Amino acid sequence: MQGVIKSYDPGTGDGIVIRETDFAEFDLADGALEGSVFRMLRQGQRVLFVLDDDQRATSLSLGSEVDMGTPELI
């Protein structure tokens, strides 16, 4: 899935990712950045992620700058 970082606290590792296709929000899983290229995240950054069993975002990687089908706002 592709999404955008809504918020991220580097001190606690807490953050929220918004899925681009339906704007659903997911908390970052503990250790979501482990094994990734990221040391920090910034608001508005595009990322690819998967959901763990608890519906938290994990396995973050670099997202595409290409629009991946964000719905039109009416």
Backbone bond lengths (Angstrom), bond angles and torsions (degrees), N, CA, C in turn:
res aa  C-N    CA-C-N  psi(-1)  N-CA   C-N-CA  omega(-1)  CA-C   N-CA-C  phi
1 M - - - 1.444 - - 1.519 108.78 -
2 Q 1.315 114.88 150.93 1.457 119.40 174.65 1.511 109.25 -112.33
3 G 1.315 115.36 144.02 1.445 120.21 179.13 1.505 111.34 -153.61
4 V 1.327 114.31 -173.77 1.450 122.77 -178.41 1.527 108.08 -129.62
5 I 1.320 116.09 138.58 1.462 120.34 177.83 1.526 108.96 -70.83
6 K 1.329 115.78 122.16 1.459 120.93 176.83 1.517 109.87 -86.22
7 S 1.328 115.75 -43.29 1.463 120.80 179.61 1.518 108.78 -155.25
8 Y 1.341 114.49 155.83 1.467 120.12 177.77 1.519 108.71 -158.00
9 D 1.323 116.53 131.36 1.457 123.07 176.43 1.529 107.75 -112.27
10 P 1.347 117.60 107.08 1.464 119.51 -177.63 1.527 113.61 -64.66
11 G 1.319 117.52 -23.50 1.462 120.72 179.62 1.516 112.89 -69.52
12 T 1.309 115.77 -41.02 1.464 120.21 -177.50 1.525 112.87 -103.66
13 G 1.339 116.98 -19.86 1.461 120.68 -175.81 1.516 112.58 82.16
14 D 1.340 117.14 3.21 1.460 120.99 178.87 1.524 109.83 -76.56
15 G 1.313 115.94 142.99 1.451 119.40 177.62 1.514 111.22 -168.05
16 I 1.321 114.40 171.03 1.463 121.71 -179.83 1.520 108.57 -132.41
17 V 1.330 115.48 135.69 1.460 122.95 175.57 1.525 107.54 -113.99
18 I 1.334 116.66 137.27 1.465 121.84 175.51 1.522 108.16 -104.81
19 R 1.335 116.65 122.58 1.463 120.92 177.02 1.518 108.86 -71.24
20 E 1.324 117.13 130.33 1.464 121.22 -173.91 1.523 114.18 -68.44
21 T 1.312 118.57 -30.87 1.465 119.62 -174.21 1.520 113.64 -71.39
22 D 1.336 118.15 -31.78 1.470 119.36 -176.61 1.538 113.03 -139.30
23 F 1.326 116.94 6.82 1.466 123.29 178.52 1.528 113.94 63.67
24 A 1.338 117.39 20.25 1.463 120.68 175.02 1.532 108.67 -68.58
25 E 1.328 116.25 143.48 1.461 122.06 -178.41 1.526 110.12 -105.47
26 F 1.345 114.46 137.98 1.460 120.88 179.50 1.520 109.13 -132.66
27 D 1.328 115.98 136.47 1.464 121.07 174.09 1.522 108.60 -71.28
28 L 1.337 116.10 151.53 1.458 120.30 173.16 1.526 108.61 -75.99
29 A 1.315 115.74 137.20 1.462 120.94 175.93 1.518 109.56 -72.96
30 D 1.321 117.27 155.49 1.463 121.01 173.08 1.524 107.81 -57.96
31 G 1.321 116.85 131.38 1.464 120.27 179.12 1.518 114.04 74.81
32 A 1.324 118.22 20.45 1.460 121.41 -177.46 1.528 112.96 -59.80
33 L 1.349 117.07 -25.34 1.461 120.77 -178.70 1.530 113.24 -93.89
34 E 1.325 117.43 -6.99 1.465 120.17 -179.14 1.526 109.81 -62.99
35 G 1.326 115.46 130.33 1.456 120.50 179.01 1.522 113.99 79.88
36 S 1.338 117.15 2.53 1.463 119.73 179.66 1.523 109.30 -101.98
37 V 1.323 116.22 173.80 1.468 121.37 178.33 1.522 111.56 -78.69
38 F 1.327 118.22 -9.26 1.453 122.08 -175.04 1.523 112.13 -85.59
39 R 1.325 114.87 138.99 1.464 121.17 166.86 1.517 108.52 -105.34
40 M 1.325 115.20 -30.38 1.459 123.32 179.39 1.513 108.35 -142.68
41 L 1.308 115.54 163.28 1.456 121.97 174.75 1.517 107.68 -124.43
42 R 1.318 116.54 151.93 1.461 120.40 177.06 1.525 108.78 -123.33
43 Q 1.300 115.63 151.10 1.464 121.06 178.44 1.529 109.05 -58.90
44 G 1.332 115.65 134.41 1.461 121.34 179.19 1.513 114.52 88.75
45 Q 1.345 117.61 -5.11 1.462 121.21 -179.37 1.527 109.83 -72.42
46 R 1.330 116.22 134.47 1.469 120.94 177.67 1.526 109.54 -83.71
47 V 1.322 115.51 134.33 1.462 121.46 -179.96 1.522 109.93 -138.37
48 L 1.312 114.93 155.56 1.460 121.81 167.85 1.520 106.27 -101.10
49 F 1.328 117.09 144.60 1.460 119.75 -178.70 1.515 110.22 -154.12
50 V 1.307 115.41 164.88 1.469 122.61 171.67 1.520 107.00 -123.05
51 L 1.302 115.94 160.71 1.463 120.72 177.92 1.518 109.63 -100.44
52 D 1.332 115.70 136.52 1.457 119.39 175.56 1.530 109.63 -83.23
53 D 1.307 117.14 -174.77 1.473 121.69 -177.59 1.521 113.08 -63.28
54 D 1.333 116.94 -21.41 1.459 121.63 179.79 1.526 112.40 -97.54
55 Q 1.353 116.09 13.29 1.469 122.12 -179.95 1.530 112.04 61.05
56 R 1.340 115.44 39.57 1.462 121.53 174.41 1.521 107.94 -112.72
57 A 1.337 116.30 145.60 1.465 121.70 -178.24 1.524 110.51 -73.21
58 T 1.333 115.92 133.89 1.454 121.86 179.06 1.526 109.08 -147.49
59 S 1.328 116.47 176.77 1.469 122.61 179.17 1.522 111.66 53.66
60 L 1.328 116.83 50.23 1.457 120.98 -178.28 1.525 111.87 -69.97
61 S 1.324 115.67 140.25 1.454 122.57 174.07 1.523 108.27 -143.02
62 L 1.321 116.26 172.66 1.458 120.75 -177.53 1.516 111.43 -62.66
63 G 1.318 115.95 131.93 1.453 120.98 177.84 1.515 111.33 -91.40
64 S 1.302 115.13 165.11 1.458 122.42 179.40 1.516 110.24 -81.09
65 E 1.322 116.02 146.12 1.459 120.37 173.88 1.524 110.66 -83.48
66 V 1.325 117.08 -4.01 1.457 121.42 178.27 1.518 108.72 -82.97
67 D 1.321 116.93 138.51 1.459 121.47 177.76 1.523 108.49 -61.72
68 M 1.307 116.97 123.00 1.460 121.88 -177.30 1.526 112.88 -97.62
69 G 1.328 117.47 28.51 1.442 119.97 175.76 1.510 113.64 98.61
70 T 1.309 118.11 33.50 1.453 121.21 176.82 1.528 109.22 -61.37
71 P 1.314 117.70 129.98 1.469 119.40 -178.77 1.516 112.31 -63.87
72 E 1.315 115.34 150.07 1.459 121.53 177.11 1.524 109.45 -70.71
73 L 1.313 116.26 138.97 1.470 120.17 174.57 1.515 107.54 -92.74
74 I 1.312 115.63 128.71 1.479 120.22 -178.16 1.499 109.85 -104.23
